[in-house]
Amino acid sequence: MRILLADDETDAVHPIFRTLIKAGFQVDFVHDGLELLKLWETLRHPLVISDINMPGKDGVDACAEIRQREPATKIILMSGSPESLERARLNNFKLRLSKPFDQETILSYIRQALGH
């Protein structure tokens, strides 16, 4: 399965990227919400994992657009900011990860998103 991963903090996302690759996923990586929308529009990833606070367009707004265009797309939002996570909750995003998190947590959220 192909996953679209979006985060503007490259160093912080490397462990997530490695975990996903090791788990057998194909991962495309972008640095902001505008790139997220552009690449998703091209490849229609079934699962998006996005940071919330990014330049250009934040993760909540970008993923809300994706959800509107393709409701079946699974979305996991992540942030180190409780306020950002609350904003995601208020926008009806059910899968929200508080940074930092460990490898098993991200894999557990993916299983949950995919219904496994």
C-alpha positions as CSV (number, residue, x, y, z in Angstrom):
1,M,0.0,0.0,0.0
2,R,1.1,3.5,-0.8
3,I,1.1,6.2,2.0
4,L,1.4,9.9,1.6
5,L,3.4,11.4,4.5
6,A,3.5,15.2,5.0
7,D,5.6,17.1,7.5
8,D,7.7,20.2,7.2
9,E,10.2,19.0,9.8
10,T,12.3,16.5,7.8
11,D,14.5,15.4,10.8
12,A,11.4,14.7,12.9
13,V,9.7,12.6,10.2
14,H,12.7,10.4,9.3
15,P,11.9,7.8,12.0
16,I,8.3,7.6,10.8
17,F,9.4,7.2,7.2
18,R,11.8,4.4,8.1
19,T,9.2,2.7,10.2
20,L,6.7,2.7,7.4
21,I,9.2,1.4,4.8
22,K,10.3,-1.3,7.2
23,A,6.6,-2.3,7.6
24,G,6.4,-2.8,3.9
25,F,4.6,0.4,2.8
26,Q,5.5,2.5,-0.2
27,V,5.9,6.1,1.1
28,D,5.8,9.4,-0.7
29,F,7.0,12.4,1.3
30,V,6.1,16.1,1.0
31,H,7.0,19.1,3.0
32,D,3.8,21.2,3.1
33,G,0.0,21.2,2.6
34,L,0.1,22.5,-1.0
35,E,2.5,19.7,-2.0
36,L,0.3,17.3,-0.2
37,L,-2.7,18.2,-2.2
38,K,-0.8,18.3,-5.5
39,L,0.7,14.8,-5.0
40,W,-2.5,13.3,-3.6
41,E,-4.4,14.6,-6.6
42,T,-2.0,12.8,-8.9
43,L,-1.6,9.5,-7.1
44,R,-4.8,9.3,-4.9
45,H,-3.1,7.6,-1.9
46,P,-5.5,5.6,0.1
47,L,-3.8,6.7,3.4
48,V,-2.5,10.2,4.3
49,I,-0.4,10.9,7.4
50,S,0.0,14.6,7.8
51,D,1.5,17.0,10.3
52,I,-1.0,19.8,11.1
53,N,1.3,22.9,11.4
54,M,3.0,23.3,8.0
55,P,3.6,26.2,5.6
56,G,1.5,26.9,2.6
57,K,-1.6,25.1,3.8
58,D,-1.9,23.4,7.1
59,G,-2.7,19.7,7.4
60,V,-6.2,20.2,8.7
61,D,-7.2,22.4,5.7
62,A,-5.4,20.2,3.2
63,C,-6.8,16.9,4.5
64,A,-10.3,18.5,4.7
65,E,-10.1,19.1,1.0
66,I,-8.9,15.5,0.4
67,R,-11.8,14.2,2.5
68,Q,-14.3,16.3,0.6
69,R,-13.0,15.0,-2.8
70,E,-12.5,11.4,-1.7
71,P,-14.2,10.5,1.6
72,A,-12.8,6.9,1.5
73,T,-9.2,8.3,1.9
74,K,-8.0,7.4,5.4
75,I,-6.3,10.3,7.2
76,I,-4.1,10.5,10.3
77,L,-3.2,13.9,11.6
78,M,-0.3,14.5,13.9
79,S,1.0,17.5,16.0
80,G,3.0,18.4,19.0
81,S,0.5,21.1,19.8
82,P,-2.6,20.3,21.9
83,E,-4.4,23.3,20.3
84,S,-3.8,21.9,16.8
85,L,-5.0,18.5,17.8
86,E,-8.1,20.0,19.2
87,R,-8.7,21.9,16.0
88,A,-8.4,18.6,14.1
89,R,-10.9,17.0,16.5
90,L,-13.3,19.9,16.0
91,N,-13.0,19.3,12.2
92,N,-14.1,15.6,12.8
93,F,-10.7,14.0,12.2
94,K,-10.8,10.9,14.4
95,L,-7.2,9.7,14.2
96,R,-5.0,12.3,15.8
97,L,-1.5,11.5,17.0
98,S,0.3,13.6,19.6
99,K,4.0,14.0,18.8
100,P,6.4,12.5,19.8
101,F,5.2,8.9,19.4
102,D,6.9,5.5,19.0
103,Q,7.0,3.1,16.1
104,E,4.3,0.8,17.5
105,T,1.9,3.8,18.0
106,I,2.1,4.9,14.3
107,L,1.6,1.3,13.2
108,S,-1.3,0.9,15.5
109,Y,-3.0,4.0,14.1
110,I,-2.4,2.7,10.6
111,R,-4.1,-0.6,11.5
112,Q,-7.0,1.3,13.0
113,A,-7.3,3.6,9.9
114,L,-7.4,0.6,7.7
115,G,-9.8,-1.4,9.8
116,H,-7.4,-4.2,10.7
